[in-house]
């Protein structure tokens, strides 16, 4: 006779926690099966091509992944440094870019005076500016955050300004009739209407932040995945260079995915920009 007080397998805490995760993973795979298939095909093509070329030119995926367990690479230290630079530069660009765009929207005179200068400064190649940042700020994570910020702040300003300018004028006139304050108009109408444009700028900035941080590490740094790649280049350690490149890509994908998930949670589906 079965004891009625005995807990069932389905009610066990571990099983209850795993079930939603597994179902969510299955749903994700079904929704993005084509993208997953393309990535798997790319890895298979890479693996097949590595059989016909020397290892120092194109290592196999297995050789590349095997470097993760080699202590001399010190992967955690370099991953953390690059991630801090990417996320730090991106976060600073979003904060400053949105703030500047709001200032341009609230004070048109500031927009007319400062926007041309901002465009001119953005025309300066940031790679050329990187040595100056290092001279001004020395080596380390800080200058690389500044470089990443300098590269990705302009898309945030432009996209946010465009979003704030696209608010329906009739809607603004309507709420002014009921004596809504300027702050209420901004908080209730202008900002929600501009969110799709803001997230569009954040997607672009997420890609550029990775490029900016790696440029800084290439030019002058003592840690980070970009610095590690330049160090491994001297010894033709191609598997380590490929693994560093894969981890840089993974950091960028994580940042881009967080932006996409946040947009999905905040912006209605019919309002998102394609």
C-alpha positions as CSV (number, residue, x, y, z in Angstrom):
1,X,0.0,0.0,0.0
2,X,1.4,3.4,-1.0
3,X,2.0,6.0,1.7
4,X,-0.2,9.0,0.9
5,X,2.2,11.3,2.7
6,X,5.2,10.3,0.5
7,X,6.0,13.1,-1.9
8,X,5.8,12.3,-5.6
9,X,8.6,12.8,-8.0
10,X,6.8,15.6,-9.8
11,X,6.5,17.6,-6.5
12,X,10.2,17.4,-5.8
13,X,11.8,20.8,-5.8
14,X,14.5,20.0,-8.3
15,X,11.9,18.6,-10.8
16,X,9.6,21.5,-10.3
17,X,12.4,24.0,-11.1
18,X,13.7,22.1,-14.1
19,X,10.4,21.7,-15.9
20,X,9.8,25.4,-16.7
21,X,13.5,25.8,-17.7
22,X,13.3,22.8,-20.1
23,X,10.0,23.9,-21.6
24,X,11.3,27.4,-22.1
25,X,14.4,26.0,-23.8
26,X,12.3,23.9,-26.1
27,X,10.1,26.9,-27.0
28,X,13.2,29.0,-27.7
29,X,14.7,26.3,-30.0
30,X,11.4,25.9,-31.9
31,X,11.1,29.7,-32.3
32,X,14.7,30.2,-33.5
33,X,15.4,26.8,-35.1
34,X,16.5,28.4,-38.4
35,X,19.1,30.6,-36.7
36,X,20.3,27.7,-34.6
37,X,20.6,25.5,-37.7
38,X,22.7,28.2,-39.5
39,X,25.1,28.5,-36.6
40,X,25.5,24.7,-36.4
41,X,26.1,24.6,-40.2
42,X,28.8,27.3,-39.8
43,X,30.6,25.3,-37.1
44,X,30.4,22.1,-39.2
45,X,31.8,24.0,-42.2
46,X,34.6,25.4,-39.9
47,X,35.4,21.9,-38.7
48,X,35.5,20.4,-42.2
49,X,37.7,23.2,-43.5
50,X,40.2,22.8,-40.6
51,X,41.0,19.3,-41.9
52,X,42.6,20.6,-45.0
53,X,44.6,23.6,-43.8
54,X,47.5,23.8,-41.2
55,X,46.6,24.1,-37.6
56,X,48.4,27.5,-37.2
57,X,46.1,28.9,-39.9
58,X,42.7,27.4,-39.0
59,X,42.4,25.3,-35.8
60,X,39.5,23.0,-35.4
61,X,36.6,23.9,-33.1
62,X,37.7,21.1,-30.7
63,X,41.2,22.5,-30.5
64,X,39.8,26.0,-29.9
65,X,37.5,24.9,-27.1
66,X,40.3,22.9,-25.5
67,X,42.2,26.1,-24.7
68,X,39.5,27.0,-22.1
69,X,41.1,24.4,-19.7
70,X,44.6,25.6,-20.1
71,X,45.5,27.7,-17.0
72,X,48.2,29.9,-18.7
73,X,45.6,31.8,-20.7
74,X,43.9,33.0,-17.5
75,X,40.5,33.4,-19.2
76,X,38.5,34.6,-16.3
77,X,40.7,37.7,-15.8
78,X,40.6,38.7,-19.4
79,X,36.9,38.0,-19.8
80,X,36.0,40.1,-16.8
81,X,38.1,43.0,-18.0
82,X,36.6,43.0,-21.5
83,X,33.1,42.6,-20.2
84,X,33.5,45.5,-17.8
85,X,34.8,47.7,-20.6
86,X,31.9,46.7,-23.0
87,X,29.1,47.0,-20.5
88,X,30.6,50.2,-18.9
89,X,31.1,52.0,-22.2
90,X,27.6,50.9,-23.3
91,X,25.9,52.0,-20.1
92,X,27.6,55.3,-20.1
93,X,26.7,55.9,-23.7
94,X,23.0,55.1,-23.1
95,X,22.9,57.4,-20.1
96,X,24.7,60.3,-21.7
97,X,23.1,59.9,-25.1
98,X,19.6,59.9,-23.9
99,X,20.2,62.8,-21.6
100,X,21.8,64.9,-24.4
101,X,18.9,64.1,-26.7
102,X,16.4,65.1,-24.1
103,X,18.3,68.4,-23.6
104,X,18.2,68.9,-27.4
105,X,14.5,68.3,-27.4
106,X,13.7,70.6,-24.4
107,X,15.9,73.5,-25.6
108,X,15.9,73.8,-29.4
109,X,18.6,76.5,-29.2
110,X,21.0,74.0,-27.6
111,X,20.2,71.6,-30.4
112,X,21.0,74.1,-33.1
113,X,24.2,75.1,-31.4
114,X,25.6,71.7,-30.2
115,X,24.3,69.2,-32.8
116,X,26.6,70.4,-35.6
117,X,29.6,70.2,-33.3
118,X,28.6,66.7,-32.2
119,X,28.4,65.6,-35.8
120,X,31.8,67.1,-36.5
121,X,33.3,65.4,-33.5
122,X,31.8,62.1,-34.6
123,X,33.5,62.3,-37.9
124,X,36.9,62.0,-36.1
125,X,38.0,58.3,-36.4
126,X,37.9,56.9,-32.9
127,X,40.8,54.5,-33.7
128,X,42.9,57.6,-34.3
129,X,41.7,59.1,-31.0
130,X,42.5,56.0,-29.0
131,X,46.2,56.8,-28.5
132,X,45.2,60.3,-27.2
133,X,42.8,58.7,-24.7
134,X,45.7,56.5,-23.5
135,X,48.0,59.6,-23.1
136,X,45.3,61.5,-21.2
137,X,44.0,58.6,-19.1
138,X,46.9,56.2,-19.0
139,X,46.5,52.4,-19.4
140,X,43.7,50.3,-17.9
141,X,40.0,49.6,-18.1
142,X,39.1,53.3,-17.7
143,X,40.5,54.5,-21.1
144,X,38.9,51.5,-22.9
145,X,35.5,52.4,-21.4
146,X,35.9,55.9,-22.6
147,X,36.8,54.6,-26.1
148,X,33.8,52.3,-26.2
149,X,31.6,55.2,-25.0
150,X,33.0,57.6,-27.6
151,X,32.2,55.1,-30.4
152,X,28.6,54.3,-29.4
153,X,27.2,57.5,-27.9
154,X,26.4,59.2,-31.2
155,X,23.9,56.5,-32.3
156,X,22.1,57.0,-29.0
157,X,21.8,60.7,-29.4
158,X,20.6,60.5,-33.0
159,X,18.1,57.8,-32.5
160,X,16.7,59.3,-29.3
161,X,16.4,62.7,-30.9
162,X,14.6,61.2,-33.8
163,X,12.2,59.4,-31.5
164,X,11.4,62.5,-29.5
165,X,10.8,64.4,-32.7
166,X,8.4,61.8,-34.0
167,X,5.8,62.4,-31.3
168,X,2.3,63.2,-32.8
169,X,1.9,67.0,-32.6
170,X,-1.9,66.6,-32.3
171,X,-1.5,64.5,-29.2
172,X,0.8,67.1,-27.7
173,X,-1.7,69.8,-28.4
174,X,-4.5,67.7,-26.9
175,X,-2.7,67.2,-23.6
176,X,-1.7,70.9,-23.5
177,X,-5.4,71.8,-23.6
178,X,-6.0,69.9,-20.4
179,X,-3.0,71.9,-18.9
180,X,-0.5,69.0,-18.6
181,X,2.9,70.2,-17.5
182,X,6.0,69.9,-19.7
183,X,7.3,67.1,-17.4
184,X,4.0,65.2,-17.6
185,X,4.0,65.5,-21.4
186,X,7.6,64.2,-21.5
187,X,7.0,61.3,-19.1
188,X,3.6,60.2,-20.3
189,X,3.8,60.8,-24.1
190,X,7.2,61.8,-25.5
191,X,9.4,59.2,-23.7
192,X,7.1,56.2,-24.3
193,X,6.7,57.2,-28.0
194,X,10.5,57.4,-28.3
195,X,11.3,54.1,-26.7
196,X,11.4,52.1,-30.0
197,X,13.9,54.6,-31.3
198,X,15.9,54.5,-28.1
199,X,16.2,50.7,-28.2
200,X,17.1,50.8,-31.9
201,X,20.0,53.0,-30.9
202,X,20.9,50.7,-28.0
203,X,21.1,47.7,-30.5
204,X,23.6,49.7,-32.6
205,X,25.5,50.8,-29.5
206,X,25.8,47.3,-28.2
207,X,27.7,46.3,-31.4
208,X,29.9,49.4,-31.4
209,X,30.7,49.1,-27.7
210,X,32.4,45.7,-28.3
211,X,34.5,47.2,-31.2
212,X,35.5,50.2,-29.1
213,X,36.7,48.2,-26.1
214,X,38.8,45.9,-28.3
215,X,40.3,48.8,-30.1
216,X,41.5,50.2,-26.8
217,X,42.9,46.8,-25.8
218,X,44.8,46.5,-29.1
219,X,46.4,49.9,-28.7
220,X,47.3,49.8,-25.1
221,X,46.2,47.5,-22.3
222,X,47.5,45.0,-19.8
223,X,44.4,42.8,-19.7
224,X,41.4,41.9,-21.7
225,X,40.6,39.5,-24.6
226,X,41.9,42.0,-27.2
227,X,45.2,42.3,-25.3
228,X,45.4,38.5,-25.0
229,X,44.9,38.2,-28.8
230,X,47.9,40.5,-29.5
231,X,50.0,38.6,-27.0
232,X,49.2,35.2,-28.6
233,X,49.8,36.6,-32.1
234,X,53.6,36.7,-31.4
235,X,53.6,32.9,-30.8
236,X,51.2,32.0,-33.6
237,X,48.9,30.5,-31.0
238,X,45.9,30.4,-33.3
239,X,43.6,28.2,-31.2
240,X,43.9,30.7,-28.3
241,X,43.3,33.6,-30.7
242,X,40.2,31.9,-32.0
243,X,38.9,31.3,-28.5
244,X,39.5,34.9,-27.5
245,X,37.6,36.0,-30.6
246,X,34.7,33.6,-29.8
247,X,34.5,35.0,-26.2
248,X,34.5,38.6,-27.5
249,X,31.6,37.6,-29.7
250,X,29.8,35.9,-26.8
251,X,30.1,39.1,-24.7
252,X,28.6,41.1,-27.5
253,X,25.8,38.6,-28.1
254,X,24.9,38.6,-24.3
255,X,24.7,42.4,-24.3
256,X,22.6,42.5,-27.5
257,X,20.4,39.8,-26.1
258,X,19.8,41.7,-22.9
259,X,18.9,44.8,-24.9
260,X,16.4,42.7,-27.0
261,X,14.9,41.1,-23.9
262,X,14.5,44.5,-22.2
263,X,12.8,45.9,-25.3
264,X,10.5,42.9,-25.5
265,X,9.5,43.5,-21.8
266,X,9.0,47.3,-22.1
267,X,8.0,48.1,-25.7
268,X,4.7,46.7,-27.1
269,X,5.2,44.4,-30.1
270,X,3.4,46.6,-32.6
271,X,5.5,49.6,-31.6
272,X,8.9,48.0,-32.1
273,X,11.1,49.1,-35.0
274,X,11.9,46.2,-37.4
